[in-house]
Amino acid sequence: MAKTVWVASALLYAGVVVWAAFVLPPDGVASHVGLDGTVNGWGTRAGFLGVNAWLALLLLVVMPIVVKAAIRPPATFLNMPNKDYWLAPERRDATVALVSRHLSLLLAATNLLVAAGMYDLVTLTLRGREAIGSWPFFVYIVGALVWAVWFSRRFRLPEGE
């Protein structure tokens, strides 16, 4: 399920970028917005698409590769509490499956956050007002913090170990 959610988020992000390529004017594209919704940076359609090409490469290609590399044996790139205990042979498969699932969901949330931001920049450019606002950013930050606390607590050593 987590991989399906990630694929759906990747398609949504790519869809927003493709849509933007067709509807944005060549100049006068909102490129930066303050938390109050005021545009404080302008650019071009080519600049918008160029930034998104790099973001797409990072989010849709590089980060999934990093996740795969992190959970591959011997998992030297994986940073988690009590790693030796949780990656012992009898717990390794279940731990790797859980970590992989949650990292896929975190990447999906990141894709959705960036898609929402790009959608808002296009809407600001075309209509002069935000469609979504800054709430996705705050939801993402709070969600990531809650997830980080859950993750660190989930991998505590069991009582008596």
Sequence and secondary structure as in RCSB ss.txt:
>XXXX:A:sequence
MAKTVWVASALLYAGVVVWAAFVLPPDGVASHVGLDGTVNGWGTRAGFLGVNAWLALLLLVVMPIVVKAAIRPPA
TFLNMPNKDYWLAPERRDATVALVSRHLSLLLAATNLLVAAGMYDLVTLTLRGREAIGSWPFFVYIVGALVWAVW
FSRRFRLPEGE
>XXXX:A:secstr
 HHHHHHHHHHHHHHHHHHHHHHS SEEEEEEE TTS EEEEEEHHHHHHHHHHHHIIIIIIHHHHHHHHHSTT 
TT   TTHHHHTSTTTHHHHHHHHHHHHHHHHHHHHHHHHHHHHHHHHHHHHSS SS SHHHHHHHHHHHHHHHH
HHHHTS  TT 
